[in-house]
């Protein structure tokens, strides 16, 4: 793990990047809107990418200022930080492997997209690796799937009511509910797989951390 001063600087970089990315993308979305502002805002905050980047940014802000509120304690848990790491990894993978091929933003929107889907995931993964203690990380990753599942339900309900689905692979209007539920099932497996992989990696890093802490040279 890096020292306290370097950690604060790194947290500041991530927090600033996250705030800029979220605001910049919101601004670009508003100025390029083709629907009323209210519907535009609902659509914007209905993307898993935006929600996850907001959570990640909140997490690092609480850590940066060492806030001791209930939310501060929540976001400081290694299980929460690890779950957010999985979410931001999936955000990056889906965008870069699937959505990048069918989406061609320009100008500010393109810059914001790169911050949200490439830069923030990379920074937060580095934060998880180098700035967090994995000693208390457990294998019980079932709760990590709650947020993605609730989000999927929200997208289906909102899409059914409005005809606007946040992602093409969840568009029941075009694909049918059977195909969409199959896609969601596949995503659940992906989330679970990456969660278990992250815990496994965390366990390996925890061994290194434990050996360093217990080293006679440090006593």
MOGINOR-V343153 format. One record per residue. RES is the residue in three letters. D_LAST is the distance of its C-alpha to the last C-alpha in Angstrom with 2 decimals. Layout:
res = (RES/RES)
d_last = (D_LAST/D_LAST)
This chain:
res = (UNK/UNK/UNK/UNK/UNK/UNK/UNK/UNK/UNK/UNK/UNK/UNK/UNK/UNK/UNK/UNK/UNK/UNK/UNK/UNK/UNK/UNK/UNK/UNK/UNK/UNK/UNK/UNK/UNK/UNK/UNK/UNK/UNK/UNK/UNK/UNK/UNK/UNK/UNK/UNK/UNK/UNK/UNK/UNK/UNK/UNK/UNK/UNK/UNK/UNK/UNK/UNK/UNK/UNK/UNK/UNK/UNK/UNK/UNK/UNK/UNK/UNK/UNK/UNK/UNK/UNK/UNK/UNK/UNK/UNK/UNK/UNK/UNK/UNK/UNK/UNK/UNK/UNK/UNK/UNK/UNK/UNK/UNK/UNK/UNK/UNK/UNK/UNK/UNK/UNK/UNK/UNK/UNK/UNK/UNK/UNK/UNK/UNK/UNK/UNK/UNK/UNK/UNK/UNK/UNK/UNK/UNK/UNK/UNK/UNK/UNK/UNK/UNK/UNK/UNK/UNK/UNK/UNK/UNK/UNK/UNK/UNK/UNK/UNK/UNK/UNK/UNK/UNK/UNK/UNK/UNK/UNK/UNK/UNK/UNK/UNK/UNK/UNK/UNK/UNK/UNK/UNK/UNK/UNK/UNK/UNK/UNK/UNK/UNK/UNK/UNK/UNK/UNK/UNK/UNK/UNK/UNK/UNK/UNK/UNK/UNK/UNK/UNK/UNK/UNK/UNK/UNK/UNK/UNK/UNK/UNK/UNK/UNK/UNK/UNK/UNK/UNK/UNK/UNK/UNK/UNK/UNK/UNK/UNK/UNK/UNK/UNK/UNK/UNK/UNK/UNK/UNK/UNK/UNK/UNK/UNK/UNK/UNK/UNK/UNK/UNK/UNK/UNK/UNK/UNK/UNK/UNK/UNK/UNK/UNK/UNK/UNK/UNK/UNK/UNK/UNK/UNK/UNK/UNK)
d_last = (17.51/18.72/17.65/19.50/22.22/23.12/23.24/25.65/27.82/28.00/28.87/31.52/33.01/33.28/34.75/37.25/38.24/38.79/40.90/42.95/43.53/44.68/46.94/48.31/49.21/50.78/52.83/53.98/54.89/56.94/58.86/59.65/60.61/63.89/63.68/63.59/60.47/59.66/59.84/57.84/54.94/55.00/55.08/52.20/49.88/50.96/49.12/45.95/44.62/45.12/43.78/40.61/40.01/40.56/37.97/35.43/36.14/35.88/32.50/31.00/32.81/31.32/27.81/28.60/29.74/27.27/30.33/29.83/33.30/34.09/34.58/31.27/29.50/31.69/30.93/27.17/27.20/25.95/29.16/31.28/29.58/29.88/33.51/34.31/32.85/35.26/38.12/37.68/37.43/40.72/42.26/41.61/42.77/45.98/46.92/46.30/47.74/50.63/51.45/51.13/54.17/56.39/55.21/55.90/54.81/55.66/54.47/52.09/52.04/50.88/48.10/47.01/47.15/44.84/42.29/42.47/42.61/40.60/38.40/37.05/36.26/34.39/32.39/31.51/30.48/28.07/26.81/26.28/24.44/22.14/21.93/21.74/19.39/21.23/19.27/22.23/24.96/27.74/30.79/33.29/34.72/38.21/37.92/37.13/40.75/42.32/42.41/43.97/46.51/47.48/47.84/50.09/52.26/52.56/53.66/56.26/57.67/57.78/59.27/61.86/62.94/62.95/63.21/60.14/57.28/54.07/53.65/56.35/54.81/55.12/58.69/60.61/63.77/63.78/61.91/62.87/60.64/60.24/58.78/56.54/55.17/54.57/52.66/50.58/49.85/48.70/46.43/44.91/44.08/42.55/40.43/39.34/38.61/36.44/34.63/33.77/32.80/30.46/28.79/28.50/26.91/24.60/23.51/22.74/20.75/18.89/17.84/16.46/14.69/13.29/12.17/10.45/8.69/7.72/7.01/5.19/5.60/3.79/0.00)
